[in-house]
Amino acid sequence: MTYSVDCNHPPSTWPRYLADDPDGLRALMTAATPWRTTIPARASRAGGVDGARGGGEHARVTDPPLSGRESGARRVAAPSIRDVAAAAGVSYQTVSRVLNGSLSVSVDTRQRVEDSIARLGYRPNRAARALVAGRIEAVTVVTANTTLYGYASTLQGIEEAARGAGFAVNVIVVDSAGDEHVGLAVDRAADPWAGAVIVIGFDPAAVAVLEALPDSVPVVAVTQPGGGDQRHACIALDERAAAAAATGYLLGLGHRNVPHVAVPTAGRTTARQMGWLDALEKEGLSARAVRSPGWRVADGYQVGAALAADPDVTAVVCGNDDLALGVRRALYDARRDVPGEVSLIGFDDVPGAAYWTPALTTVRMDFAALGRASFEMALAVLEGQAPRTPDLPAPTLVLRESTGPAPR
């Protein structure tokens, strides 16, 4: 689908109008003698061509429809850049310079323009400004999940940082690592109007999209340590060290048979599994990892039933708190006491973990800070700069009631 714009200026003159006037599309669209050209439909993704919708091959931009509440009168038009200029007693080019942060405008003139903008409630045309500045003020997040705690909290951090910077946030959910789903996500993320792209690469599906994105796309990958690839800027929390510390704590309590319930991964192991293995190898102990079929409580219960049936198991390190809750239920159903017979550690510190019975010992991860930092990196990538990897809060082991000394 494409949009048609009618104006009385030939397309060859449009760059001049847009360069002088960030709100130039509005001026072009209100002219009297028609020219016709087409703008790709994707322009609408940045909120650009007002009112253009429809299912046909073209949707023609026209004046707003009459409202039944207006008794035949036209709806009051939003103030334009020329209205601001008239109110401030300056040219519309001067208003444009103020909007673009030009240093060539005097302090008094800038103040008059800003006061007029506030008084009139003027809102610049985002699409026209993007065309002039050459930058889309949007970020697109690619993720396989929006409800699990780590994903949702990372997305929350991105949204908070983007809102503070005046950026829009788009979300692409990729359903699986299958070619069709990955291809569709890549097509949408590679669209120039998507802006910078942040891939939450905690799983095989999102990692597949990350690997398939062309080099021309400005990308930041939120991954586990060592994840991502050399083509893209990456950021991660130090999960490996945190998992090693959690496992070491159990070993210090005398536990020697400490299996790990691992979350799904695109590679052979996760950073959490590698940290758990580091601690066991340091003590010369055998390692037993059990791969969970998923991330959720039911998956933890399925794996936990087998672990609960093994009397030699005295402690379990889980890849996330949801899996830990499922394992906890399986141990309860097998009449194995926590922490009297089996100690249990989770990962992430979901909001309800402190209120379980027993309260869950877990590793606290600041995913919101991870999301905010990834947005700051995305801004740098969007500007063509090498992003600086910010300092992130270190994951911490939170001791609660689900861990205790190994049974005698």
Sequence and secondary structure as in RCSB ss.txt:
>XXXX:A:sequence
MTYSVDCNHPPSTWPRYLADDPDGLRALMTAATPWRTTIPARASRAGGVDGARGGGEHARVTDPPLSGRESGARR
VAAPSIRDVAAAAGVSYQTVSRVLNGSLSVSVDTRQRVEDSIARLGYRPNRAARALVAGRIEAVTVVTANTTLYG
YASTLQGIEEAARGAGFAVNVIVVDSAGDEHVGLAVDRAADPWAGAVIVIGFDPAAVAVLEALPDSVPVVAVTQP
GGGDQRHACIALDERAAAAAATGYLLGLGHRNVPHVAVPTAGRTTARQMGWLDALEKEGLSARAVRSPGWRVADG
YQVGAALAADPDVTAVVCGNDDLALGVRRALYDARRDVPGEVSLIGFDDVPGAAYWTPALTTVRMDFAALGRASF
EMALAVLEGQAPRTPDLPAPTLVLRESTGPAPR
>XXXX:A:secstr
 EEEEEESS GGGHHHHHHH TTHHHHHHT SS EEEEEEGGGGGGT STT   SSSEEE  S    GGGTT   
     HHHHHHHHTS HHHHHHHHTT TTS HHHHHHHHHHHHHHT    HHHHHHHHT   EEEEEES SSSHH
HHHHHHHHHHHHHHTT EEEEEE   SSHHHHHHHHHHHTSGGG EEEEE SSHHHHHHHHHS TTS EEEE ST
T S TTSEEE   HHHHHHHHHHHHHHTT     EEE   SSS  HHHHHHHHHHHHTT    EEE SSSSHHHH
HHHHHHHHT TT  EEEESSHHHHHHHHHHHHHTT  TTTT EEE SB  TTGGGSSS  BEEE  HHHHHHHHH
HHHHHHHTT           EEE  SS      
